[in-house]
Amino acid sequence: MSVGAAYDALRAIDGTDVHRDEPMARHTSFHIGGPADLFIVCDSVTALSDTLDILAAEQIPFVVAGKGTNLLVSDSGYRGAVLVLGKQFKKHVCEGEYIRAGAACILAYLVQDAFSKGLAGLEFAVGVPGTLGGALAMNAGSRDAWIGSVTESVTLYVPGQGLIRLRGNDIEWGYRSSGLPGRGIIVEGELRLTPSDPARIRAEMERSLTRRKQTQPMGAASAGSVFVNPEGDSAGRLIESVGLKGTALGGARISDVHANFIVNDGGATAADVLGIVNKARTSVRDRYGIELQTEVRFLGEF
């Protein structure tokens, strides 16, 4: 693996912005993470294709990241390339009941645009951070409403094949999961919404936002829900019931607002967060025999 050779070649690609040893703490909502060997922003499908060809030739592993809102990066960083989709992938258009948007579109923008057009179906996403691509990959939402339910199609870039389009009905959607990861890089999504009374949409958005503010540490440095809720129960309830709400390690702490959130109070390391994750998992397993599964993505060596 030659990071130096890849860096030189990547700099010559039109529509890419590449950095070496980029601190990932700058690119995650946790504000935690050591340097990635390469951090690459690709502004077009062509730039993405050329970038992947170079990484393959140099045998450099890569991951695709959006706004890093559910990502915990190791303190030692990532030995590979982090890809971020840029300009071309931030555009969106609204045509009738459909919104077609690039994977790098901020989900909050789509929620507001849908409301302005009198389109219902995204109210559940008010206050949800991150991009459309990330939301599609993890089927963002709740047990009652999720983005997969309004997805008409998803376009992927698959190395060696190019662009492929999947119908929403052909994608396996689950609770906080989808069949998309591993199939290719999400570059675009098409959402089918429902015309509705703007007053009703606004009221539902306000209810969703109020509920989120009351139950989540909004504004704090975190990566959202740490664990997936086990069937028929709540990870937050289980963690709180074993007395861990408010527990701190270094600069990381289990939120006093919701026990399924870990917040960075300032200066937290990935090791601090991982220590709390392991303590919560062990305590819940010992008390209830339930093995909590993490929802947060881990990048690098832990």
N, C-alpha and C positions, 0 to 999 in steps of 0.2 A: 504494500500500500504506500503510495507516494502522495502525501497531502500537498507537498510543495508543487509537484507537477500538475496536480489537479487544480490547484489554486491559480497557477499561471494560465492554464487552458480555459478555466471558467471566466477569468477576467476578460478574455477575448470575445465572449459570447455577448451579442447584442441583447439587451433586455435582462441582464442579470446584475445583481449587486452582491458581491461576495466578500466575506470577512474571515480572517483566520483568528483562532483562539478567542472567539466571541463569548463574553460572559453571559450565560443563559439566565442569570438573575435579572437581566434587563428585559427579558422576553417571556417571563412567566408571571402570573398573577400572585404567586407565592413570593416573588422577589427573591428566589433562592436558586442556586445552581452555578456550578463551575463552568469552565469554557468548553465550547464545542470546537472541534478541530476546524470545521468549516460551517459558516452560517450563510445561506444562499437565498436571496430573494429572486424569484423568477416572475417576470412581468407578463409572460405570454406562454401559450402552449408550445411554441417553437423553442423558446428559451428553456422551458422545462424539459422538453425532449432532448435537446443538446446537452443539458446539464446531466441528465440521467445517463446518457451515453458515456460521458467523461467519467462519471463516478463508477460506472460498470467497468470501464477500461482500466481504471486504477484500483479496482476492487475495494472501493470505499463504501461502507454501509451507510444508509441514510434513513432518516425518519422525516415525516411531514408534520409540521406543527402549524397551528393557527395563531391564536392570541395567547396560547399557553395557559388557558384558564383551568385546566384539569391535569396539569403536568408538574411532577416533582423531579427535578434534575439533580443527579448526584453532585456532591461537593467537589468531586474530582472531574466533573464535566462529562462529556460524551466523545468517545473516540470514533468520530464519523462526521457526517454532514447532516445539518438540520436544514430542511427545505421549507421555505415559506412562499406562499403564492401572493403575487403582487398585483400591479395595476389592472391588467385585463380581467383578473378574477374578482375584482371589487365592484364590478358594474352589475346593475340589475335593471330589468324592465318589467312593467306591468301591462298586460294585455288582457282586457276583459277580466275573467275570474282567475287568471294565471299570473304568477310572479316567477320569472326566470332570473336566476341570480348566480353569480360566480361564487365559488366555495369560500372566497376570502371576504365576502360581504359580512358586515357586522349584523348579527341577528337582530339587534335592537332597531337598526335602520329599517329592516324589512317589516318588523312589527308596526312601526310608526307609519310606513308607507301603506301597508294594508289597511290600517285604520283610516288614513286620509282618503282612501279610495272606497271606503265603505265595504271592506271585505273582512269577513270573520273567519277564524280558524287558527289564528296565532296569538290569541289573548293569553294563553297559558305561558307564553315565552316572554312576557313582560318581566324585565329585570334579569333575564338569563344572559350571562356574559358569553363572549366568544363569537365565533363565526358560523355561517351556515354549514360549511364543511364539517366542522366539529360536531355540530348539532345532529347532522345526518349520520355521522359515523357512530355516535353513541345513542341515537334516537332520543334526543333530549326531550324532557317533559316529565310528567307525573304518571301515576297509575291510571289516571282518568283521561289525560290528553297528552299527545306526543306528536312529534313532527312527522313521524312515519305515516300517520293517519291522513296527512294532507299532502303527501309527496306524490306527484304525478310521475316524475322520472328523475333519475340521477345519471349524470355523465361522468365517466371515469377515464383517466388516461392510463393505459396499460402498456408498459415498456414492451416493445417488440410487436405490438398490435395497433397502437394508436388510440383514438377515442372510441369508446363504446357507450351505448345508452341503455340503461336498464329501466324498465317500467317499475313504478312503485310497487305494484302488486306482485312483482316477481322477486322482490327483496324480502328477506326474512327479518321482520321487526320483532324485537323483544323488549322487555323492560330494561331500559338503559343499555340497550345493545341493538346491533343491526348486523346483517350479513355482509356489510360493505368492507370492513377492514380486511386487508389481505387480498382483495380482488383488484385493486388498482388505486390510483390517486383520485380522490373526488375533486372534480374541477367545476362542476355546475349542478344545480338542482332546480327543478321546476315544481312549484307548489300550486295546488288547485284549491282555491278558497271559495267562500260562499258569500254572495251579496247579503248584506244585513243592515239593519238600522244603526247608523253611527252612534246614536245615544246608547243603544244596547251594548255595542262593542266597547265604547268608552267605559261604561259601568263595569263590564266584566274585566277590562284591563285594570281598572282601579281596584277592584276586589282582589285580583291576582297580585298586584303590586303591594297592597296593604298586607295581605297574608304573608308575602315573602319578607317584607320588612319586619313583621312581627316574629317570624320564626327563623330567620337567617341573619348572620352577622354581615349584612350588606355594607360595603365600604371597607371592610377589613381585608388584609392581605391573606388570601386563602386560595384553595383550589376547588372550592365547592364541596359537595358531599364526598367524604372520604370512602365510605363503604356503601355498597349496594344494600338496600333494605332486604332482609331475608323474607321468604314467603310468609305472609300473614303477620309480620311484625315490623318494627322500626329499628334501624341500627342506632339511631340517636337515643331511643328509649332504653335499649339494652345497655348502651355505654353509660348513660346517666344512672341506670339502676344499680350498676356495680361501683358507683361512687366516684367516677372519673371526671365528671363535668367540672371544668375549671383547672384540671390537672395541667401543670406546666413542666417543660423540660427545656433548659436553655432559653432560647427566645421563642419557642413554640408553645402553644397552649390550646387545650380543648375549649372551644367557645362556651361562654356562659349563656349564650343565646340558644345554641343548638349543639348537642354533644356529638353530632356527626360531622362537625366542621372543626378543623384545626387551623388556627390563625397564627400568623407571624407577627409577634408583638414588636419585632425589631431585632435584627441580628440573628434570626433563627437560621440554623443549618439544616441541610437535608437529613443529617444524622439525628438531629433533634426531632424532626417530624417523624422519621422512621421509628425512633424509640417510642414515641407516643402511639403510633399505629400498632406496633407490636404489643405494647402493654394493653391497649384496648382489645385487640384480637384475643390475646391470651386470657384476659380477665373474663371476657364474655364466654369463651370456650369453656373455661374452668367452671363457671357458674351455671351455664345453660346447655353446654354441649353443642353450641352453634358456632360454626366456623364462618366468620365474617369475610366477605370477599371485597377486595378494594375496587373502587371505581376510579380513583386517581391513577393516571398512567405514570410509570416509573421509567426514567431514562438515564442510562449510564450504569456504572457498577455500584451495587449497594452491598 
